[in-house]
Amino acid sequence: MPQSAWRSNFFSPSFYCISPRFVRPTNRTLCDEWGIAQSRCPQPRFLEDAHPLAPPRRARMSYALVMTSRAAIRASLAAFTLCLSSLIPATTHAQTTADLDHWRKAYADNLAQPDGWLTLVALQWLPEGNITAGSASDNKLQLQHVPVHLGIFQQHNGHVALLPPTEGFSPSVLLDGKPAPSPAALAADDTPHPSDLFSGDVHITVIHRGDRYYLRIKDAYAPTRVHFRGLNWYAPNPALRITARWVPYTPAKTVHILNVLGQSSDEQAPGYAEFQIAGKTYKLEPLVEDNSLFFDFRDLTSRTTTDGAGRFLNTAFPSNGLAKPGTVVLDFNYAHNPPCGYTPYATCPLPTEANRLPVAIPAGEKRYD
């Protein structure tokens, strides 16, 4: 599976100076394997779950406004991606608390955007056949803030389409900014041009994970976004900004990645970062994500204060590039939760066995409440 599909498209494949991926296992077998308390390991909630109604809306957001907002977000996130080399550099200039505070605020602000992870309200598997969707009780997929009968989602041999209900599509239903045709072909997130289906403030996309297709549904007025009160972080710890030794793999090493849905894929690790904490040596294997290294790791704080499955960290490339020995700065103060740490409706990879560290790293983001 391409890495771009893994990222679940927060807003764009490259996300600020980090890139949220995935986290809390929603499969109890995985929780048992990881030793995560069952109370912190809910089963996946799909269409059957009821969700609280969003508070009364102050104003409705048009498709044009939403798309304009998303364009602005993508532009700002692209700028943040460029700041990676200054925030987590492979140089010796001083790290300041102000830099970190600015980054953390930007991270929280982007998380709470109208198309962010906090707006997820459902993840619906599309088996072969039809699934009706709408706000009425006679729909298989019941959603708030959409027409009584939104339409019929049909999946056949990997092709997904939206068919009109008996009364036809509501004028509020837009596909890529235009009234939905009948039928409307829907392109998944791993295609060159994924489809954006809107009905008012509700945004629906098709995602492809393993051999399955799903509907990812976001509502800009989801209670999780409306009632968002911020994130929890450790105080800055300069001792956990570590210059690690970069050791390349020649050729790249194939690593087996398991996600929270129990699906797996093979990816390429270009090398590993070797570092010391309290006199003991550890190593982490990253993947390449756009113009950065992506580390998906778990440490002993996951038992108590950080998310149960692990956290993510992006860094600049090693000092001498990927193919040569060098150094890479691991600033764990920038470690953050993956999307599944905020919502049960995201699809997230789990750290490999090599990235499960037998040491506590009390830095970065804490468990989300």
LUMMI-383507 format. One record per atom (N, C-alpha, C): residue in three letters; x negated, y negated, z negated. Coordinates in steps of 0.2 Angstrom, whole numbers, padded with zeros to 4 digits, always signed. Example, Ala and Ser with C-alpha at 12.3 -4.5 7.8 and 13.67 -1.06 7.14 Angstrom:
<pts>
ALA-0066+0028-0039ALA-0062+0022-0039ALA-0066+0016-0039SER-0064+0011-0035SER-0068+0005-0036SER-0064+0000-0039
</pts>
This chain:
<pts>
MET-0004+0006+0000MET+0000+0000+0000MET-0004-0006+0000PRO-0003-0011+0004PRO-0007-0017+0004PRO-0007-0021-0002GLN-0012-0024-0004GLN-0013-0028-0010GLN-0007-0033-0011SER-0006-0036-0005SER-0001-0042-0005SER+0006-0039-0007ALA+0007-0033-0006ALA+0014-0030-0008ALA+0014-0029-0016TRP+0008-0027-0018TRP+0007-0026-0025TRP+0009-0032-0029ARG+0006-0038-0027ARG+0007-0044-0031ARG+0014-0046-0032SER+0018-0043-0028SER+0026-0045-0029SER+0027-0052-0027ASN+0022-0055-0024ASN+0024-0062-0021ASN+0026-0067-0027PHE+0022-0069-0032PHE+0024-0073-0037PHE+0027-0079-0033PHE+0023-0083-0029PHE+0025-0088-0025PHE+0022-0088-0018SER+0016-0085-0019SER+0011-0084-0013SER+0006-0079-0015PRO+0003-0075-0010PRO-0002-0070-0012PRO-0007-0073-0017SER-0010-0079-0016SER-0015-0082-0020SER-0011-0087-0025PHE-0012-0085-0031PHE-0008-0089-0036PHE-0013-0093-0041TYR-0012-0099-0041TYR-0016-0104-0045TYR-0023-0101-0046CYS-0026-0101-0051CYS-0033-0099-0052CYS-0033-0092-0055ILE-0026-0089-0055ILE-0026-0082-0057ILE-0021-0079-0053SER-0019-0073-0053SER-0014-0070-0049SER-0010-0064-0053PRO-0004-0066-0055PRO+0000-0061-0059PRO+0001-0055-0055ARG+0000-0049-0058ARG+0002-0043-0055ARG+0007-0040-0059PHE+0005-0035-0064PHE+0011-0031-0067PHE+0009-0029-0074VAL+0014-0026-0078VAL+0012-0024-0085VAL+0016-0019-0088ARG+0020-0021-0093ARG+0023-0016-0098ARG+0026-0010-0094PRO+0023-0004-0096PRO+0026+0002-0093PRO+0034+0003-0095THR+0038+0004-0090THR+0045+0005-0091THR+0047+0013-0091ASN+0042+0017-0090ASN+0042+0024-0089ASN+0040+0027-0096ARG+0044+0031-0100ARG+0042+0033-0106ARG+0037+0038-0106THR+0036+0042-0101THR+0030+0046-0100THR+0024+0042-0100LEU+0024+0037-0096LEU+0018+0032-0096LEU+0017+0029-0103CYS+0022+0028-0107CYS+0021+0025-0113CYS+0018+0030-0118ASP+0020+0036-0117ASP+0017+0041-0122ASP+0010+0042-0120GLU+0008+0042-0114GLU+0001+0043-0112GLU-0003+0037-0115TRP+0000+0031-0115TRP-0004+0025-0117TRP-0003+0024-0125GLY+0001+0028-0128GLY+0002+0027-0135GLY+0005+0021-0137ILE+0010+0019-0132ILE+0014+0012-0134ILE+0020+0014-0137ALA+0022+0010-0143ALA+0028+0012-0146ALA+0034+0012-0142GLN+0039+0016-0143GLN+0045+0017-0139GLN+0049+0011-0139SER+0048+0007-0145SER+0052+0001-0146SER+0050-0004-0141ARG+0044-0004-0139ARG+0041-0009-0134ARG+0041-0006-0127CYS+0044-0001-0126CYS+0044+0003-0119CYS+0051+0004-0117PRO+0055-0001-0115PRO+0062+0000-0113PRO+0062+0003-0106GLN+0067+0007-0105GLN+0068+0010-0098GLN+0070+0004-0093PRO+0068+0006-0087PRO+0069+0000-0082PRO+0077-0001-0082ARG+0078-0007-0081ARG+0085-0010-0081ARG+0087-0012-0074PHE+0091-0008-0070PHE+0093-0010-0063PHE+0100-0013-0063LEU+0104-0011-0058LEU+0110-0014-0057LEU+0115-0013-0063GLU+0114-0007-0067GLU+0119-0006-0072GLU+0119-0011-0077ASP+0114-0014-0079ASP+0113-0018-0084ASP+0117-0025-0084ALA+0120-0026-0089ALA+0124-0033-0089ALA+0119-0038-0092HIS+0120-0044-0089HIS+0115-0050-0091HIS+0120-0055-0094PRO+0117-0059-0099PRO+0121-0065-0101PRO+0122-0070-0096LEU+0128-0073-0096LEU+0129-0078-0091LEU+0125-0084-0092ALA+0122-0087-0087ALA+0118-0093-0087ALA+0122-0099-0090PRO+0119-0103-0093PRO+0123-0109-0096PRO+0126-0113-0090PRO+0131-0117-0091PRO+0134-0121-0086PRO+0128-0125-0082ARG+0129-0125-0075ARG+0124-0128-0071ARG+0124-0136-0071ARG+0119-0139-0072ARG+0119-0146-0071ARG+0119-0149-0064ALA+0116-0145-0060ALA+0117-0147-0052ALA+0115-0140-0048ARG+0118-0140-0043ARG+0116-0134-0038ARG+0110-0136-0034MET+0106-0131-0032MET+0100-0132-0028MET+0102-0129-0021SER+0101-0133-0016SER+0102-0131-0010SER+0096-0127-0007TYR+0098-0123-0002TYR+0092-0119+0001TYR+0086-0124+0003ALA+0088-0130+0006ALA+0083-0134+0008ALA+0078-0136+0002LEU+0082-0138-0003LEU+0078-0140-0009LEU+0074-0135-0012VAL+0077-0129-0013VAL+0073-0123-0015VAL+0067-0122-0011MET+0068-0122-0004MET+0062-0120+0000MET+0057-0126+0000THR+0059-0132-0001THR+0055-0138-0001THR+0051-0137-0008SER+0054-0135-0013SER+0051-0134-0019SER+0046-0129-0019ARG+0047-0123-0015ARG+0043-0117-0015ARG+0037-0120-0010ALA+0038-0124-0005ALA+0032-0126-0001ALA+0027-0130-0006ALA+0030-0134-0010ALA+0026-0138-0014ALA+0022-0134-0019ILE+0026-0129-0022ILE+0023-0124-0026ILE+0017-0121-0023ARG+0018-0118-0017ARG+0013-0115-0013ARG+0007-0120-0012ALA+0008-0126-0010ALA+0003-0131-0009ALA-0001-0132-0016SER+0002-0132-0021SER-0001-0134-0028SER-0005-0127-0030LEU-0002-0121-0028LEU-0006-0115-0030LEU-0012-0114-0026ALA-0011-0116-0020ALA-0017-0116-0016ALA-0023-0120-0018ALA-0021-0126-0021ALA-0026-0130-0024ALA-0029-0127-0030PHE-0024-0124-0034PHE-0027-0121-0040PHE-0032-0115-0038THR-0030-0111-0033THR-0035-0106-0031THR-0042-0109-0030LEU-0042-0115-0026LEU-0048-0118-0025LEU-0052-0120-0032CYS-0048-0121-0037CYS-0051-0123-0043CYS-0054-0117-0047LEU-0053-0111-0044LEU-0056-0105-0048LEU-0063-0106-0049SER-0067-0108-0044SER-0074-0109-0045SER-0077-0114-0050SER-0072-0119-0051SER-0074-0124-0056SER-0072-0122-0063LEU-0066-0118-0064LEU-0064-0116-0070LEU-0067-0110-0073ILE-0069-0105-0069ILE-0072-0099-0071ILE-0078-0098-0066PRO-0083-0103-0067PRO-0089-0103-0062PRO-0094-0098-0064ALA-0098-0096-0059ALA-0104-0092-0060ALA-0110-0097-0061THR-0109-0103-0064THR-0115-0107-0065THR-0115-0108-0073THR-0119-0113-0075THR-0120-0114-0082THR-0117-0120-0085HIS-0113-0124-0081HIS-0110-0130-0084HIS-0105-0128-0089ALA-0104-0133-0094ALA-0101-0132-0100ALA-0093-0131-0099GLN-0090-0126-0102GLN-0083-0125-0102GLN-0080-0129-0108THR-0075-0133-0106THR-0072-0137-0111THR-0065-0135-0113THR-0063-0136-0119THR-0056-0134-0121THR-0051-0138-0117ALA-0052-0144-0114ALA-0048-0148-0110ALA-0046-0144-0104ASP-0052-0141-0101ASP-0051-0137-0095ASP-0046-0131-0096LEU-0047-0128-0101LEU-0043-0122-0103LEU-0036-0124-0104ASP-0035-0129-0108ASP-0028-0131-0110ASP-0024-0133-0103HIS-0028-0137-0099HIS-0025-0139-0092HIS-0023-0133-0088TRP-0027-0128-0088TRP-0025-0122-0084TRP-0019-0118-0087ARG-0019-0117-0094ARG-0014-0114-0097ARG-0007-0117-0096LYS-0007-0124-0096LYS-0001-0128-0095LYS+0001-0126-0088ALA-0003-0127-0083ALA-0002-0126-0076ALA+0001-0118-0075TYR-0002-0114-0079TYR+0001-0107-0078TYR+0008-0106-0081ALA+0009-0109-0086ALA+0016-0109-0089ALA+0021-0113-0085ASP+0019-0118-0082ASP+0023-0122-0078ASP+0025-0118-0071ASN+0020-0115-0068ASN+0022-0111-0062ASN+0026-0105-0064LEU+0025-0102-0070LEU+0029-0096-0072LEU+0037-0098-0072ALA+0038-0105-0074ALA+0045-0107-0075ALA+0048-0111-0069GLN+0044-0110-0064GLN+0047-0113-0058GLN+0054-0110-0055PRO+0058-0113-0051PRO+0064-0110-0049PRO+0064-0104-0045ASP+0058-0102-0043ASP+0057-0095-0040ASP+0052-0091-0043GLY+0051-0092-0050GLY+0046-0089-0054GLY+0048-0082-0057TRP+0044-0079-0060TRP+0046-0072-0063TRP+0051-0072-0068LEU+0052-0078-0071LEU+0057-0079-0076LEU+0064-0079-0073THR+0065-0080-0067THR+0071-0080-0064THR+0074-0073-0061LEU+0070-0068-0062LEU+0072-0061-0060LEU+0078-0059-0064VAL+0083-0056-0061VAL+0089-0054-0065VAL+0091-0046-0063ALA+0087-0044-0057ALA+0089-0037-0056ALA+0083-0034-0051LEU+0083-0028-0051LEU+0078-0024-0046LEU+0082-0018-0044GLN+0085-0018-0038GLN+0089-0013-0036GLN+0086-0008-0031TRP+0086-0002-0032TRP+0083+0003-0027TRP+0088+0004-0022LEU+0086+0004-0015LEU+0090+0005-0010LEU+0089+0012-0007PRO+0094+0017-0009PRO+0093+0024-0006PRO+0096+0024+0001GLU+0095+0029+0004GLU+0098+0030+0011GLU+0106+0029+0010GLY+0108+0024+0014GLY+0116+0022+0014GLY+0117+0015+0013ASN+0123+0014+0010ASN+0126+0007+0009ASN+0127+0006+0001ILE+0125-0001-0001ILE+0127-0003-0007ILE+0130-0010-0007THR+0136-0010-0010THR+0140-0017-0009THR+0137-0021-0015ALA+0137-0028-0013ALA+0135-0033-0018ALA+0139-0039-0019GLY+0140-0041-0025GLY+0144-0047-0026GLY+0146-0048-0033SER+0150-0053-0035SER+0152-0054-0042SER+0158-0050-0044ALA+0162-0047-0039ALA+0168-0044-0041ALA+0166-0037-0044SER+0170-0034-0048SER+0169-0028-0052SER+0169-0022-0047ASP+0172-0023-0041ASP+0172-0017-0036ASP+0165-0016-0032ASN+0160-0020-0034ASN+0154-0019-0030ASN+0149-0015-0034LYS+0145-0011-0031LYS+0140-0007-0034LYS+0135-0011-0038LEU+0133-0016-0034LEU+0128-0021-0037LEU+0132-0027-0039GLN+0133-0028-0045GLN+0136-0034-0048GLN+0131-0040-0050LEU+0132-0045-0047LEU+0128-0051-0048LEU+0132-0057-0050GLN+0129-0061-0054GLN+0132-0068-0056GLN+0130-0073-0051HIS+0135-0078-0050HIS+0133-0084-0046HIS+0133-0082-0039VAL+0136-0078-0036VAL+0137-0076-0029VAL+0144-0075-0027PRO+0145-0075-0021PRO+0152-0074-0019PRO+0155-0067-0021VAL+0162-0067-0022VAL+0165-0061-0024VAL+0163-0055-0020HIS+0162-0055-0014HIS+0159-0050-0010HIS+0153-0053-0006LEU+0147-0052-0008LEU+0142-0055-0004LEU+0140-0052+0002GLY+0140-0045+0002GLY+0139-0041+0008GLY+0137-0034+0006ILE+0135-0030+0011ILE+0134-0023+0011ILE+0127-0022+0013PHE+0122-0020+0008PHE+0115-0019+0010PHE+0115-0011+0012GLN+0112-0011+0018GLN+0111-0004+0021GLN+0104-0002+0022GLN+0102+0003+0020GLN+0095+0006+0021GLN+0095+0012+0025HIS+0092+0013+0031HIS+0092+0019+0035HIS+0085+0020+0038ASN+0081+0025+0036ASN+0075+0026+0039ASN+0070+0020+0038GLY+0070+0017+0032GLY+0066+0011+0031GLY+0068+0005+0034HIS+0073+0005+0037HIS+0076-0002+0040HIS+0082-0004+0036VAL+0081-0010+0034VAL+0086-0013+0029VAL+0090-0019+0033ALA+0097-0019+0032ALA+0101-0024+0035ALA+0106-0026+0030LEU+0109-0032+0031LEU+0115-0034+0027LEU+0121-0035+0032LEU+0126-0031+0030LEU+0132-0031+0034LEU+0137-0035+0030PRO+0142-0038+0034PRO+0146-0043+0031PRO+0152-0039+0028PRO+0155-0042+0022PRO+0161-0039+0019PRO+0167-0040+0024THR+0172-0037+0022THR+0178-0037+0026THR+0180-0044+0028GLU+0179-0049+0023GLU+0182-0056+0024GLU+0176-0060+0028GLY+0170-0056+0029GLY+0165-0060+0033GLY+0160-0063+0028PHE+0155-0066+0030PHE+0150-0069+0025PHE+0153-0076+0023SER+0151-0077+0017SER+0153-0084+0014SER+0148-0089+0017PRO+0150-0095+0018PRO+0146-0100+0021PRO+0139-0101+0017SER+0140-0099+0010SER+0134-0100+0006SER+0128-0095+0007VAL+0130-0090+0011VAL+0125-0085+0012VAL+0120-0087+0018LEU+0114-0088+0017LEU+0109-0090+0022LEU+0103-0086+0022LEU+0101-0084+0028LEU+0096-0080+0029LEU+0090-0084+0033ASP+0085-0085+0029ASP+0079-0089+0032ASP+0082-0096+0034GLY+0086-0099+0030GLY+0089-0106+0030GLY+0094-0107+0035LYS+0097-0101+0038LYS+0102-0102+0043LYS+0108-0097+0041PRO+0114-0098+0043PRO+0120-0094+0042PRO+0118-0087+0044ALA+0119-0082+0040ALA+0117-0075+0041ALA+0121-0072+0047PRO+0117-0069+0052PRO+0121-0066+0057PRO+0124-0060+0055SER+0128-0056+0059SER+0131-0050+0058SER+0130-0045+0063PRO+0126-0040+0061PRO+0123-0039+0054PRO+0116-0043+0054ALA+0113-0043+0048ALA+0107-0047+0047ALA+0102-0042+0045ALA+0097-0041+0050ALA+0091-0037+0048ALA+0087-0041+0043LEU+0084-0037+0038LEU+0080-0040+0033LEU+0073-0037+0033ALA+0068-0041+0033ALA+0061-0038+0033ALA+0058-0038+0026ALA+0055-0033+0025ALA+0052-0032+0018ALA+0046-0036+0017ASP+0044-0036+0010ASP+0038-0041+0008ASP+0031-0039+0011ASP+0031-0033+0014ASP+0024-0031+0017ASP+0024-0031+0024THR+0029-0035+0027THR+0029-0037+0034THR+0026-0044+0035PRO+0024-0045+0042PRO+0022-0052+0043PRO+0026-0058+0041HIS+0033-0057+0042HIS+0038-0062+0040HIS+0043-0059+0036PRO+0042-0059+0029PRO+0048-0056+0025PRO+0054-0061+0025SER+0060-0058+0024SER+0066-0062+0025SER+0067-0065+0018ASP+0070-0071+0018ASP+0073-0074+0012ASP+0080-0075+0013LEU+0084-0071+0008LEU+0091-0072+0008LEU+0093-0076+0002PHE+0097-0081+0003PHE+0100-0085-0002PHE+0107-0086-0002SER+0110-0086-0008SER+0117-0088-0009SER+0117-0093-0015GLY+0117-0099-0013GLY+0117-0104-0019GLY+0110-0104-0022ASP+0110-0103-0029ASP+0104-0102-0032ASP+0101-0095-0033VAL+0104-0091-0030VAL+0102-0084-0030VAL+0098-0082-0024HIS+0092-0079-0025HIS+0087-0078-0020HIS+0086-0070-0020ILE+0087-0067-0014ILE+0086-0060-0013ILE+0081-0058-0008THR+0076-0054-0010THR+0071-0051-0005THR+0071-0044-0005VAL+0068-0041+0000VAL+0067-0034+0000VAL+0060-0032-0001ILE+0058-0028-0006ILE+0051-0026-0007ILE+0050-0019-0006HIS+0045-0017-0004HIS+0043-0010-0002HIS+0038-0008-0007ARG+0039-0002-0010ARG+0035+0000-0015ARG+0034+0008-0014GLY+0028+0011-0012GLY+0028+0018-0011GLY+0032+0019-0005ASP+0036+0024-0006ASP+0041+0026+0000ASP+0048+0024-0001ARG+0049+0019-0006ARG+0055+0016-0007ARG+0056+0009-0006TYR+0062+0007-0005TYR+0064+0000-0004TYR+0068-0003-0009TYR+0067-0009-0012TYR+0071-0012-0017TYR+0073-0019-0015LEU+0079-0021-0019LEU+0081-0028-0018LEU+0078-0031-0025ARG+0075-0037-0024ARG+0072-0041-0029ARG+0077-0047-0029ILE+0080-0048-0035ILE+0085-0053-0036ILE+0083-0058-0041LYS+0083-0065-0039LYS+0081-0070-0043LYS+0087-0075-0043ASP+0088-0078-0049ASP+0093-0083-0050ASP+0089-0089-0054ALA+0089-0095-0051ALA+0086-0101-0054ALA+0088-0102-0060TYR+0095-0100-0062TYR+0098-0102-0069TYR+0098-0096-0073ALA+0094-0091-0072ALA+0093-0085-0076ALA+0092-0087-0083PRO+0095-0084-0088PRO+0094-0086-0095PRO+0087-0086-0097THR+0083-0081-0095THR+0076-0081-0096THR+0072-0087-0094ARG+0074-0090-0089ARG+0071-0096-0087ARG+0073-0102-0091VAL+0080-0103-0091VAL+0083-0108-0094VAL+0081-0109-0102HIS+0080-0104-0105HIS+0078-0104-0112HIS+0071-0103-0113PHE+0067-0103-0108PHE+0060-0102-0109PHE+0057-0108-0114ARG+0053-0106-0118ARG+0050-0110-0123ARG+0042-0110-0124GLY+0039-0107-0119GLY+0032-0107-0118GLY+0029-0100-0120LEU+0022-0100-0119LEU+0018-0094-0120LEU+0014-0094-0126ASN+0012-0088-0128ASN+0008-0088-0134ASN+0000-0086-0132TRP-0004-0090-0135TRP-0011-0089-0133TRP-0016-0089-0139TYR-0021-0085-0139TYR-0027-0086-0144TYR-0030-0092-0143ALA-0033-0095-0149ALA-0037-0101-0149ALA-0043-0099-0144PRO-0046-0104-0141PRO-0052-0103-0137PRO-0057-0100-0141ASN-0061-0095-0138ASN-0066-0092-0141ASN-0072-0092-0136PRO-0077-0097-0137PRO-0082-0097-0132PRO-0087-0091-0132ALA-0086-0087-0137ALA-0090-0080-0137ALA-0088-0075-0132LEU-0082-0076-0130LEU-0079-0072-0125LEU-0078-0074-0118ARG-0083-0079-0117ARG-0084-0081-0110ARG-0091-0078-0109ILE-0091-0073-0105ILE-0097-0068-0105ILE-0100-0068-0098THR-0107-0069-0097THR-0110-0068-0091THR-0112-0060-0090ALA-0108-0057-0086ALA-0109-0050-0085ALA-0114-0048-0079ARG-0117-0042-0079ARG-0121-0040-0074ARG-0116-0037-0068TRP-0117-0039-0062TRP-0113-0036-0057TRP-0117-0031-0053VAL-0114-0025-0053VAL-0117-0019-0049VAL-0113-0017-0044PRO-0115-0018-0037PRO-0111-0016-0032PRO-0110-0008-0031TYR-0105-0006-0028TYR-0104+0001-0025TYR-0106+0001-0018THR-0110+0005-0016THR-0111+0006-0009THR-0111+0013-0007PRO-0105+0015-0003PRO-0100+0011-0001PRO-0095+0009-0007ALA-0090+0005-0005ALA-0085+0004-0011ALA-0082+0010-0013LYS-0080+0010-0020LYS-0077+0016-0023LYS-0069+0016-0022THR-0066+0022-0021THR-0059+0022-0020THR-0057+0023-0027VAL-0052+0019-0029VAL-0049+0020-0036VAL-0041+0021-0035HIS-0039+0026-0039HIS-0032+0028-0039HIS-0028+0024-0044ILE-0023+0020-0042ILE-0019+0015-0046ILE-0012+0018-0047LEU-0010+0018-0053LEU-0003+0020-0054LEU+0001+0014-0056ASN+0007+0013-0054ASN+0011+0007-0056ASN+0017+0009-0061VAL+0021+0005-0064VAL+0026+0006-0069VAL+0031+0010-0066LEU+0032+0011-0060LEU+0038+0015-0057LEU+0035+0022-0056GLY+0029+0023-0058GLY+0026+0030-0057GLY+0024+0031-0050GLN+0023+0026-0046GLN+0020+0027-0039GLN+0013+0026-0039SER+0009+0028-0034SER+0002+0027-0034SER+0000+0025-0028SER-0006+0022-0028SER-0009+0020-0021SER-0017+0020-0022ASP-0021+0021-0017ASP-0028+0020-0017ASP-0030+0013-0015GLU-0035+0011-0019GLU-0038+0004-0017GLU-0045+0005-0018GLN-0049-0001-0015GLN-0056-0001-0015GLN-0059-0005-0020ALA-0063-0003-0025ALA-0067-0007-0030ALA-0074-0008-0027PRO-0076-0014-0026PRO-0082-0016-0023PRO-0088-0015-0028GLY-0087-0014-0034GLY-0093-0013-0039GLY-0090-0014-0046TYR-0094-0015-0051TYR-0092-0016-0058TYR-0096-0021-0061ALA-0093-0024-0066ALA-0096-0029-0071ALA-0098-0026-0077GLU-0104-0026-0079GLU-0106-0023-0085GLU-0108-0029-0090PHE-0106-0028-0096PHE-0106-0034-0101PHE-0107-0031-0108GLN-0109-0035-0113GLN-0109-0033-0120GLN-0105-0037-0125ILE-0102-0033-0129ILE-0098-0036-0135ILE-0101-0033-0141ALA-0103-0037-0146ALA-0105-0035-0152ALA-0111-0029-0151GLY-0115-0030-0147GLY-0121-0026-0146GLY-0119-0019-0142LYS-0113-0018-0140LYS-0111-0012-0136LYS-0109-0014-0129THR-0111-0009-0124THR-0110-0011-0117THR-0104-0008-0115TYR-0100-0012-0111TYR-0094-0010-0107TYR-0094-0012-0100LYS-0090-0009-0096LYS-0089-0011-0089LYS-0082-0011-0087LEU-0081-0015-0082LEU-0074-0016-0079LEU-0075-0016-0071GLU-0070-0012-0068GLU-0070-0012-0061GLU-0065-0016-0058PRO-0066-0021-0054PRO-0061-0026-0051PRO-0059-0023-0044LEU-0054-0026-0041LEU-0052-0026-0034LEU-0053-0033-0032VAL-0054-0034-0025VAL-0054-0040-0022VAL-0047-0043-0020GLU-0046-0049-0022GLU-0040-0052-0021GLU-0041-0059-0018ASP-0039-0059-0012ASP-0041-0066-0008ASP-0048-0068-0009ASN-0049-0073-0012ASN-0056-0076-0013ASN-0059-0075-0021SER-0056-0070-0024SER-0058-0069-0031SER-0058-0061-0032LEU-0061-0060-0038LEU-0061-0053-0041LEU-0055-0053-0046PHE-0052-0047-0045PHE-0046-0046-0049PHE-0047-0040-0054PHE-0047-0042-0061PHE-0048-0037-0066PHE-0041-0035-0069ASP-0039-0029-0069ASP-0033-0027-0073ASP-0036-0022-0078PHE-0035-0025-0085PHE-0039-0021-0090PHE-0034-0021-0096ARG-0036-0016-0101ARG-0032-0015-0107ARG-0038-0015-0112ASP-0037-0018-0118ASP-0041-0017-0124ASP-0037-0016-0130LEU-0041-0015-0136LEU-0037-0013-0142LEU-0032-0018-0145THR-0032-0024-0143THR-0027-0029-0145THR-0020-0027-0142SER-0020-0023-0137SER-0014-0021-0134SER-0009-0017-0139ARG-0013-0014-0145ARG-0009-0011-0150ARG-0005-0015-0155THR-0007-0022-0155THR-0005-0026-0160THR-0003-0033-0157THR-0007-0037-0154THR-0005-0044-0152THR-0004-0045-0145THR-0007-0041-0140THR-0006-0042-0133THR-0002-0037-0130ASP+0000-0038-0124ASP+0005-0034-0120ASP+0002-0027-0120GLY+0007-0022-0121GLY+0006-0015-0122GLY+0002-0012-0117ALA+0003-0014-0110ALA-0001-0011-0105ALA-0007-0014-0103GLY-0008-0020-0104GLY-0014-0023-0102GLY-0013-0031-0100ARG-0019-0033-0097ARG-0019-0040-0095ARG-0023-0041-0088PHE-0022-0047-0085PHE-0026-0048-0079PHE-0031-0054-0080LEU-0036-0054-0076LEU-0041-0059-0076LEU-0044-0059-0069ASN-0044-0066-0066ASN-0047-0067-0060ASN-0053-0071-0061THR-0058-0069-0057THR-0065-0073-0058THR-0067-0075-0051ALA-0072-0079-0051ALA-0076-0081-0044ALA-0080-0074-0042PHE-0082-0074-0036PHE-0086-0069-0034PHE-0093-0069-0037PRO-0096-0063-0037PRO-0103-0063-0041PRO-0108-0068-0038SER-0113-0069-0041SER-0118-0075-0040SER-0121-0073-0033ASN-0122-0067-0031ASN-0125-0065-0025ASN-0121-0062-0020GLY-0114-0063-0021GLY-0109-0060-0016GLY-0108-0053-0019LEU-0103-0049-0015LEU-0101-0043-0017LEU-0106-0037-0016ALA-0110-0038-0011ALA-0114-0032-0009ALA-0121-0032-0012LYS-0123-0037-0016LYS-0129-0037-0019LYS-0129-0038-0027PRO-0134-0035-0031PRO-0133-0036-0038PRO-0134-0043-0040GLY-0131-0045-0045GLY-0130-0052-0047GLY-0127-0053-0054THR-0124-0058-0055THR-0120-0059-0061THR-0113-0062-0060VAL-0108-0061-0064VAL-0101-0063-0064VAL-0099-0065-0070VAL-0096-0071-0071VAL-0093-0074-0077VAL-0086-0071-0079LEU-0086-0068-0084LEU-0079-0065-0087LEU-0077-0070-0093ASP-0073-0074-0091ASP-0070-0079-0097ASP-0063-0076-0099PHE-0063-0072-0104PHE-0057-0069-0106PHE-0052-0074-0109ASN-0054-0080-0110ASN-0049-0085-0113ASN-0044-0086-0107TYR-0045-0084-0101TYR-0041-0085-0096TYR-0037-0079-0094ALA-0038-0073-0098ALA-0034-0067-0097ALA-0026-0069-0098HIS-0022-0066-0094HIS-0015-0067-0095HIS-0011-0061-0094ASN-0004-0061-0096ASN+0000-0056-0095ASN+0002-0055-0087PRO+0003-0049-0085PRO+0006-0048-0078PRO+0014-0049-0079PRO+0017-0049-0073PRO+0024-0051-0072PRO+0028-0046-0077CYS+0027-0040-0077CYS+0031-0035-0081CYS+0030-0037-0089GLY+0026-0041-0091GLY+0025-0043-0098GLY+0031-0048-0099TYR+0034-0051-0094TYR+0039-0056-0095TYR+0046-0054-0093THR+0046-0048-0089THR+0053-0046-0086THR+0053-0039-0085PRO+0058-0035-0086PRO+0058-0028-0084PRO+0059-0027-0076TYR+0060-0032-0073TYR+0062-0031-0066TYR+0056-0032-0061ALA+0050-0033-0063ALA+0044-0033-0059ALA+0041-0026-0058THR+0037-0025-0053THR+0034-0019-0052THR+0026-0020-0053CYS+0023-0017-0057CYS+0016-0019-0059CYS+0011-0013-0059PRO+0005-0014-0057PRO+0000-0008-0058PRO-0002-0008-0065LEU-0005-0002-0067LEU-0008-0001-0074LEU-0015+0000-0073PRO-0019-0002-0078PRO-0026-0002-0078PRO-0028+0005-0077THR-0034+0006-0073THR-0036+0013-0072THR-0040+0015-0079GLU-0041+0022-0079GLU-0045+0024-0085GLU-0051+0020-0087ALA-0055+0019-0081ALA-0061+0015-0082ALA-0060+0008-0085ASN-0054+0005-0084ASN-0053-0002-0087ASN-0049-0002-0093ARG-0049+0004-0097ARG-0046+0004-0104ARG-0052+0004-0109LEU-0053-0002-0111LEU-0058-0004-0116LEU-0057-0002-0123PRO-0062+0002-0126PRO-0061+0004-0133PRO-0064-0002-0138VAL-0062-0008-0136VAL-0065-0013-0140VAL-0059-0019-0140ALA-0058-0023-0145ALA-0054-0028-0145ALA-0056-0034-0142ILE-0052-0037-0138ILE-0054-0044-0135ILE-0049-0049-0137PRO-0050-0052-0142PRO-0045-0057-0145PRO-0045-0064-0142ALA-0044-0064-0135ALA-0044-0070-0131ALA-0039-0070-0126GLY-0037-0076-0124GLY-0032-0076-0118GLY-0025-0076-0121GLU-0020-0073-0117GLU-0013-0073-0118GLU-0011-0068-0123LYS-0007-0069-0128LYS-0004-0064-0132LYS+0002-0061-0129ARG+0005-0057-0133ARG+0012-0053-0131ARG+0017-0059-0130TYR+0021-0058-0125TYR+0027-0063-0124TYR+0033-0061-0128ASP+0036-0065-0132ASP+0042-0064-0136ASP+0048-0066-0132
</pts>
